[in-house]
């Protein structure tokens, strides 16, 4: 079993792939989780929250290299972690720890800082369903704590829900909103899903693996192994990515616990941990909220990742807007002004659409009021109509007063632009 497996060499050639070679020369390759590639972790550091609220701790001297420790030291540290789940040691786990503590040590520093904002949310959801709190580190290997992360197969959010699974656990997705990106909603959905997986398999390692590749793949691996139900015994029959998933989870727990022993300094956090929500009952945009309340739109966006296009569709159903506690009162005071601005902008867009859309033209009628079958106007309807342009007039205003359109006026007068001069006559019919 891999739990007792030792290796003499670890080869790490590809960004995602780690290869372990045993004493007999046999090698075993597995994929490191997609979210923990350098590119995806760098995206975490480019998030507004990371760039704005996380900074280097001037009182902590972070080492440039990863200190070496022996096998027995790792075994002892893992055994002393206050966890319900088994945190075993083998060279596969060791290779994942080395990846965190060496190549990804800068990103670990960032995730330690971001954890101050997200971990209380995860812990509350897990505690509600009486699940092991060490599962709070699962989003580290799922999304690198990026609420807007999207995998190559479409899994989305901190907990990386696929669309079908998310909907099965009450996460709604529309063109404007995606509950999978909401830290609170997705955390409670993930807790329910993990609870259901444990009821199915009764083993936390199998639960973690099933969370990654689905219960069908775990059942298939169990069957191919002859009915064994230990993760390390069905390990060879698992998808390549899932083989690295449980080791990466164990390594994440280790990294978030023993970072100091490896000379890693957490980023200091000024994240607005204290936030509150207000209910929005009309359609408004982040831009309107930021402008009226004098807020940073990137801050509004980062606290409300559920909204995919910076639009809060409150007219469809009341929606939640999350803000720092210090800004909630300001929003309440300015709420009517925000709604007024939203209404004015909607009206303005409607007026522009009306001006630009040609009105349907009635079929011409003859002198007796009957429609002319050949489509020709009668002589008594053919005379042109002109008006004098008043000071402050626009083509749109003239068109509305005379029951016509801007496009028609331009056509009748050979106009290419919208410039007109007061005192001049202009044809409207």
C-alpha positions in Angstrom: 0.0 0.0 0.0 1.1 3.6 -0.7 0.8 4.5 3.0 3.9 2.4 3.7 5.6 3.2 0.3 9.0 4.7 0.3 10.8 6.2 -2.7 14.4 7.2 -3.5 13.7 9.9 -6.0 11.1 12.3 -7.1 11.1 13.7 -10.6 9.0 16.9 -11.4 9.3 17.7 -15.0 5.9 18.9 -16.0 4.1 21.8 -14.3 1.2 19.4 -13.4 2.8 16.0 -13.3 4.9 14.6 -10.5 6.7 11.2 -10.9 7.8 9.1 -7.9 10.4 6.4 -8.4 10.7 3.5 -5.9 13.8 1.6 -4.9 13.1 -1.1 -7.6 13.1 1.5 -10.3 9.3 1.5 -10.8 7.7 4.9 -11.3 4.3 6.2 -10.5 3.1 9.5 -12.1 0.2 11.6 -10.9 -1.2 15.0 -11.6 -0.9 17.8 -9.2 -4.3 19.6 -8.9 -5.0 22.0 -11.7 -5.8 25.0 -9.4 -2.3 24.8 -7.9 -0.4 25.4 -11.1 1.7 28.5 -11.1 -0.6 30.3 -13.6 -3.7 29.8 -11.5 -2.0 30.7 -8.3 -0.7 33.9 -9.9 -4.3 34.8 -10.7 -5.1 34.7 -7.0 -2.4 37.3 -6.4 -3.8 39.5 -9.2 -7.3 39.6 -7.6 -8.3 43.0 -6.3 -8.6 41.6 -2.7 -5.1 40.2 -2.8 -3.5 43.3 -4.4 -5.3 45.8 -2.2 -5.6 44.1 1.2 -2.6 41.7 1.5 0.9 42.8 2.0 4.2 41.5 3.2 4.7 41.3 7.0 7.7 43.6 7.7 8.3 41.8 11.0 8.7 38.4 9.5 11.8 37.4 7.5 10.7 34.9 4.9 13.4 32.4 3.8 14.2 32.0 0.1 14.7 28.3 0.4 12.9 25.4 1.9 14.7 23.7 4.8 15.2 20.0 4.7 13.5 17.6 7.2 13.7 13.9 7.6 11.0 11.3 7.1 10.4 10.8 10.8 9.9 14.6 11.3 7.1 14.6 8.7 5.5 11.6 10.2 5.5 13.1 13.7 4.1 16.4 12.5 1.3 14.8 10.6 0.4 12.6 13.5 0.1 15.6 15.9 -2.3 17.6 13.7 -5.7 17.8 15.5 -7.7 16.2 12.7 -10.4 13.5 12.5 -9.3 12.5 9.0 -6.2 10.3 8.5 -3.1 12.3 7.6 -0.8 9.6 6.6 2.8 9.9 5.3 4.3 8.4 2.1 6.5 9.7 -0.7 3.5 10.8 -2.7 2.4 13.0 0.1 6.0 14.1 0.7 6.3 15.2 -3.0 3.1 17.4 -2.6 4.5 18.9 0.6 7.7 19.7 -1.2 5.7 21.4 -4.0 4.0 23.7 -1.6 6.9 24.5 0.6 9.5 25.0 -2.2 8.1 26.0 -5.6 4.9 27.5 -4.3 6.0 29.1 -1.1 5.2 32.6 -2.3 1.7 31.5 -3.2 1.3 29.8 0.2 2.1 33.1 1.8 -0.7 34.8 -0.1 -3.2 32.0 0.6 -2.4 32.2 4.3 -3.4 35.9 4.2 -6.5 35.3 2.1 -7.5 32.5 4.5 -8.4 35.1 7.2 -11.3 36.2 5.1 -12.6 32.8 3.8 -11.8 30.2 6.6 -14.5 31.5 9.0 -17.1 31.0 6.2 -15.9 27.5 5.5 -15.7 26.5 9.2 -19.3 27.7 9.9 -20.7 25.7 7.0 -18.8 22.6 7.9 -19.7 22.9 11.6 -23.4 23.3 10.7 -23.3 19.8 9.2 -20.9 18.4 11.8 -18.1 17.7 9.3 -14.4 17.6 10.1 -13.1 21.2 10.0 -9.9 20.2 8.2 -12.1 20.1 5.1 -11.9 23.9 5.1 -8.6 23.4 3.2 -10.3 21.7 0.3 -10.9 25.0 -1.6 -7.1 25.5 -1.6 -6.6 22.6 -3.9 -9.8 23.2 -5.7 -9.5 26.9 -6.6 -6.5 28.4 -4.8 -9.1 30.5 -2.9 -10.2 32.3 -6.0 -14.0 32.7 -6.0 -14.2 33.3 -9.7 -11.9 30.4 -10.7 -13.1 28.3 -13.7 -11.5 25.0 -14.5 -10.8 23.7 -18.0 -14.0 21.6 -17.8 -16.2 24.4 -16.4 -16.1 23.8 -12.7 -16.6 27.1 -11.0 -16.0 28.9 -7.7 -14.1 28.3 -4.5 -15.5 24.8 -4.3 -15.4 24.1 -8.1 -18.9 22.9 -8.6 -19.9 21.6 -12.0 -23.1 23.1 -13.3 -25.3 20.0 -12.8 -23.9 19.2 -9.3 -24.3 22.8 -8.2 -27.9 22.9 -9.3 -28.6 19.6 -7.6 -27.5 21.3 -4.4 -29.5 24.4 -4.8 -27.0 26.7 -6.6 -28.8 28.7 -9.3 -27.0 29.8 -12.4 -28.3 32.4 -14.9 -26.8 34.7 -17.4 -26.4 37.4 -14.7 -25.8 35.3 -11.5 -23.8 32.2 -10.5 -24.3 30.9 -7.0 -21.3 28.7 -7.4 -19.2 31.9 -7.1 -20.9 33.0 -3.8 -18.6 32.0 -0.9 -21.4 31.5 1.5 -23.9 29.7 -0.7 -21.3 27.4 -2.3 -19.8 26.5 1.1 -23.1 25.3 2.5 -23.8 23.4 -0.7 -20.3 21.8 -0.5 -20.9 20.8 3.1 -24.1 19.0 2.1 -22.4 17.3 -0.8 -19.5 16.1 1.4 -22.0 14.8 4.0 -23.8 12.8 1.3 -20.5 11.4 0.0 -19.6 10.3 3.5 -22.9 8.6 3.9 -22.2 6.8 0.6 -18.6 5.7 1.2 -18.0 6.0 5.0 -14.3 6.9 4.5 -13.0 10.4 4.3 -10.2 9.7 1.8 -12.7 8.1 -0.5 -15.0 11.2 0.0 -12.1 13.5 -1.0 -11.4 11.5 -4.0 -15.1 11.3 -5.0 -15.4 15.0 -4.6 -12.7 15.3 -7.3 -13.7 12.7 -9.8 -17.3 11.8 -8.9 -18.6 8.8 -7.0 -19.0 6.7 -10.2 -15.2 6.7 -10.8 -14.6 5.7 -7.1 -17.1 2.8 -7.4 -15.4 1.7 -10.6 -12.0 1.7 -9.0 -13.3 -0.3 -6.0 -14.7 -2.9 -8.4 -11.5 -3.1 -10.4 -9.5 -3.5 -7.2 -11.6 -6.6 -6.2 -13.8 -4.7 -3.8 -11.2 -3.0 -1.6 -12.4 0.2 0.0 -9.1 1.8 1.1 -8.0 4.8 -0.9 -4.3 3.7 -1.1 -5.4 0.2 -2.3 -7.6 1.5 -5.1 -5.0 4.2 -5.9 -3.7 2.5 -9.1 -7.2 2.3 -10.5 -8.1 6.0 -10.0 -7.9 8.7 -12.7 -4.4 10.2 -12.9 -5.5 13.6 -11.5 -7.4 12.0 -8.6 -4.2 10.0 -7.6 -2.7 13.4 -6.6 -5.8 14.8 -5.0 -5.8 13.2 -1.6 -2.0 13.6 -1.2 -2.4 17.3 -2.2 -5.2 17.7 0.4 -3.0 16.2 3.1 -0.1 18.4 2.0 -2.4 21.5 2.1 -3.3 20.8 5.7 0.4 20.4 6.5 1.4 23.6 4.7 -1.3 25.7 6.4 -0.2 24.3 9.8 3.6 24.1 9.6 4.4 27.0 7.3 6.4 28.7 10.0 8.8 25.7 10.4 9.5 26.1 6.6 10.3 29.8 6.9 7.1 31.0 5.2 5.6 34.2 6.4 1.8 34.8 6.0 0.8 37.9 4.2 -0.7 40.4 6.6 -4.3 41.0 5.8 -6.4 44.1 5.9 -9.4 42.3 4.3 -12.8 43.7 5.3 -13.6 40.7 7.4 -16.6 42.4 8.9 -19.2 42.7 6.1 -22.9 42.9 6.0 -25.6 42.6 3.4 -28.5 44.7 2.1 -31.4 43.6 0.0 -31.7 45.1 -3.5 -35.2 45.0 -5.0 -34.5 46.7 -8.4 -32.1 46.3 -11.2 -28.9 48.2 -10.5 -25.3 48.0 -11.5 -22.0 48.0 -9.6 -21.2 51.3 -11.4 -24.3 53.0 -10.0 -23.6 51.8 -6.4 -19.9 52.8 -6.6 -20.7 56.2 -8.1 -23.5 57.3 -5.7 -21.9 55.8 -2.6 -18.3 56.8 -3.5 -17.0 53.3 -3.3 -14.3 51.5 -5.2 -16.1 49.4 -7.9 -13.4 46.7 -7.7 -14.1 46.3 -4.0 -17.9 46.0 -4.7 -17.1 43.4 -7.4 -14.7 41.4 -5.2 -17.3 41.1 -2.3 -20.0 40.1 -4.7 -18.5 37.5 -7.1 -22.0 36.0 -7.6 -22.9 38.7 -10.2 -21.3 37.8 -13.5 -21.8 41.0 -15.4 -21.7 43.7 -12.6 -25.6 43.8 -12.7 -27.7 43.0 -9.7 -31.1 41.8 -11.1 -33.2 42.8 -8.1 -36.3 43.3 -10.2 -36.4 39.5 -10.9 -36.2 38.6 -7.2 -34.7 40.4 -4.2 -30.9 40.1 -4.3 -28.2 40.4 -1.7 -25.4 43.0 -2.0 -22.5 42.5 0.4 -20.5 45.5 1.6 -18.1 46.4 4.3 -20.0 47.1 7.5 -18.7 50.7 7.5 -20.4 51.3 4.0 -23.8 49.6 4.6 -25.3 52.8 6.3 -24.1 54.9 3.4 -25.9 52.6 0.9 -29.1 52.7 2.9 -28.9 56.5 3.0 -28.3 56.7 -0.8 -30.5 53.8 -1.9 -33.2 56.1 -3.4 -30.6 58.0 -5.3 -29.2 54.8 -6.7 -32.6 53.6 -7.8 -33.3 57.0 -9.3 -30.1 56.9 -11.3 -30.9 53.3 -12.5 -34.3 54.4 -13.6 -33.0 57.4 -15.5 -30.4 55.4 -17.3 -33.0 52.8 -18.3 -35.3 55.6 -19.6 -32.5 57.1 -21.5 -31.6 53.8 -23.2 -35.3 53.4 -24.1 -35.5 56.9 -25.6 -32.4 56.2 -27.7 -33.9 52.9 -28.9 -37.1 54.7 -29.9 -35.3 57.4 -31.8 -33.1 55.0 -33.7 -35.9 52.6 -34.6 -37.8 53.6 -37.7 -41.6 53.8 -37.1 -43.7 51.5 -39.3 -45.1 53.4 -42.3 -48.8 53.0 -43.1 -49.8 52.0 -46.6 -51.0 55.1 -48.6 -54.7 55.7 -49.2 -56.6 57.2 -52.1 -58.8 60.3 -52.0 -61.7 58.4 -50.6 -59.7 57.1 -47.7 -59.1 53.6 -49.1 -55.7 52.0 -49.4 -54.1 52.5 -52.7 -53.5 49.0 -54.0 -50.4 50.1 -56.0 -48.8 51.8 -53.0 -49.0 55.4 -54.4 -49.9 58.4 -52.3 -52.9 60.4 -53.4 -52.4 64.0 -54.5 -54.0 65.5 -51.3 -51.4 63.7 -49.1 -48.3 64.4 -51.0 -47.5 67.9 -49.9 -44.3 68.3 -47.9 -44.4 69.7 -44.3 -41.7 71.9 -42.8 -41.0 73.3 -39.3 -38.7 76.0 -38.1 -35.9 74.8 -35.8 -36.1 76.4 -32.3 -33.1 77.2 -30.0 -32.2 74.0 -28.1 -34.0 71.7 -30.5 -32.6 68.3 -31.3 -33.5 65.9 -34.1 -35.0 63.6 -31.6 -37.2 66.3 -30.1 -38.4 67.5 -33.5 -39.2 63.9 -34.5 -41.2 63.2 -31.4 -43.2 66.5 -31.8 -44.1 65.6 -35.4 -44.7 61.9 -35.1 -41.8 60.8 -37.2 -38.2 59.5 -36.7 -34.7 60.9 -36.7 -33.8 58.5 -39.5 -36.7 59.8 -41.7 -35.9 63.5 -41.1 -32.3 62.8 -42.1 -33.4 61.1 -45.2 -35.8 63.9 -46.2 -33.2 66.6 -45.6 -30.0 64.8 -46.8 -28.4 65.0 -43.3 -25.5 62.8 -42.4 -24.9 64.1 -38.8 -27.1 65.4 -36.0 -26.0 69.0 -36.2 -28.9 71.5 -36.9 -29.1 75.3 -36.6 -31.9 77.3 -34.9 -33.9 79.5 -37.3 -33.6 77.2 -40.3 -36.5 75.3 -41.7 -36.4 71.5 -41.8 -38.7 69.1 -43.6 -40.4 66.6 -41.4 -42.9 65.0 -43.9 
